[in-house]
């Protein structure tokens, strides 16, 4: 994969990769920026969330789960000192649908975490991740009811 960033002014850069979509990055004024774009570390968290979300949803669709809404949240605190790396992450999968099977969700999380999502598999080498899930029954008219929640744990093979 190739990516390029081009300096615009102050601390504003426009990034492009092979897909060709421009992404504006900037910093806040305390670092010489104008607060006009996403921060590079935010992009890493967004990339992680996006990779996970696309893989889990694709697997759930292949398992014929009736997902009506889906969200992945990444909470990744950073160290107080430079280089201010991510120290851990809590990833929460929020699945809303009709009769969504908990086993299907767990298997989708497992396949994503262990086989399909390169961002997750790469970044878990740098910091620990805890994988939480919430499954809601879509009752229509914007109403939903929590049916399952928990933490996915990879089984160790002895």
C-alpha positions in Angstrom: 0.0 0.0 0.0 1.2 3.5 -0.8 0.1 6.7 0.8 1.2 10.3 0.3 0.6 13.4 2.4 1.1 16.9 0.9 1.6 19.9 3.1 -0.9 22.7 2.5 -0.1 25.3 5.2 0.6 25.6 8.9 0.2 21.9 10.0 -2.5 21.0 7.4 -1.8 18.1 5.1 -3.9 16.4 2.5 -3.4 12.6 2.4 -4.2 10.2 -0.4 -3.8 6.5 -0.9 -4.5 4.2 -3.8 -8.3 4.7 -3.6 -7.7 8.4 -4.4 -10.0 9.8 -1.7 -8.4 12.9 -0.1 -8.2 13.1 3.7 -7.4 16.4 5.4 -5.3 16.2 8.5 -4.4 19.0 10.9 -3.5 19.7 14.5 -4.8 22.1 17.0 -3.4 25.6 17.4 -1.1 24.6 20.3 0.9 22.5 17.7 0.7 25.1 14.9 -2.4 23.9 13.3 -5.8 25.5 12.6 -8.0 22.6 13.8 -9.2 22.0 10.2 -8.8 18.2 9.9 -8.7 14.9 11.6 -5.6 14.0 13.7 -3.3 11.2 12.4 -3.8 9.2 15.6 -7.5 9.6 15.2 -7.2 8.1 11.7 -5.5 5.1 13.2 -8.4 4.6 15.6 -10.9 5.2 12.8 -9.0 2.7 10.5 -9.2 0.1 13.2 -12.9 0.7 13.8 -13.7 0.7 10.1 -11.7 -2.5 9.4 -13.4 -4.3 12.2 -16.9 -3.0 11.3 -16.6 -4.0 7.6 -15.4 -7.5 8.5 -18.0 -8.2 11.3 -20.9 -6.9 9.3 -19.9 -8.8 6.2 -19.7 -12.0 8.2 -23.1 -11.4 9.9 -24.7 -10.8 6.5 -23.2 -14.0 5.1 -24.7 -15.7 8.2 -28.0 -14.2 7.1 -28.4 -12.2 10.3 -31.1 -9.4 10.0 -28.9 -6.5 11.2 -30.7 -3.1 11.0 -28.0 -1.0 12.7 -24.4 -1.6 13.5 -21.8 0.4 15.3 -18.2 -0.2 16.4 -16.8 2.0 19.2 -13.1 2.2 19.9 -11.9 3.7 23.2 -8.1 3.9 23.0 -6.5 5.9 25.7 -3.0 7.3 25.1 0.1 7.5 27.3 0.6 10.8 29.1 4.2 11.1 27.8 5.6 11.2 24.3 5.2 9.6 22.0 1.7 9.3 23.4 1.0 5.9 21.9 -2.3 4.0 22.5 -1.9 2.0 25.7 -5.0 -0.3 25.3 -8.3 -0.3 23.6 -11.9 -1.3 24.4 -13.8 -2.1 21.3 -17.5 -2.4 21.6 -19.7 -3.9 18.9 -23.3 -2.7 19.0 -25.5 -4.9 16.8 -29.2 -4.1 16.4 -31.5 -6.3 14.4 -34.3 -8.9 14.3 -33.5 -12.2 16.1 -29.8 -11.7 15.9 -28.1 -14.9 17.1 -25.4 -14.3 19.8 -23.4 -17.3 18.5 -23.2 -15.7 15.0 -22.0 -12.4 16.6 -19.4 -14.2 18.6 -18.1 -16.1 15.6 -18.0 -12.9 13.5 -16.0 -11.2 16.2 -13.7 -14.2 16.4 -13.1 -14.5 12.7 -12.4 -10.7 12.5 -10.0 -10.7 15.5 -8.1 -13.8 14.5 -8.2 -14.0 10.7 -9.6 -11.2 8.6 -9.0 -7.7 10.0 -5.4 -6.7 9.3 -5.6 -3.5 11.3 -6.8 -5.3 14.4 -4.4 -8.2 14.1 -1.5 -5.8 13.5 -2.4 -3.3 16.3 -3.0 -6.0 18.9 0.7 -6.6 18.7 1.2 -3.1 20.0 -1.4 -2.8 22.7 -4.0 -5.0 24.4 -7.6 -5.0 23.2 -10.8 -6.0 25.0 -13.7 -6.9 22.8 -17.2 -6.2 24.1 -20.5 -6.7 22.4 -24.1 -5.7 22.8 -27.0 -7.2 20.9 -30.3 -5.4 20.7 -33.6 -6.6 19.3 -35.0 -4.0 16.9 -38.6 -3.4 18.1 -39.3 -0.8 15.4 -40.1 2.9 15.7 -36.6 3.5 17.0 -37.1 1.2 20.0 -34.6 -1.5 20.9 -34.2 -4.0 23.7 -30.9 -5.4 25.0 -30.9 -9.2 24.6 -27.2 -10.1 25.0 -24.0 -8.5 26.1 -20.6 -9.7 27.0 -16.9 -9.9 26.3 -15.3 -12.0 23.6 -12.4 -14.0 24.8 -10.1 -16.0 22.5 -9.9 -19.6 23.7 -6.4 -20.7 24.5 -5.5 -24.1 23.0 -3.5 -26.2 25.4 
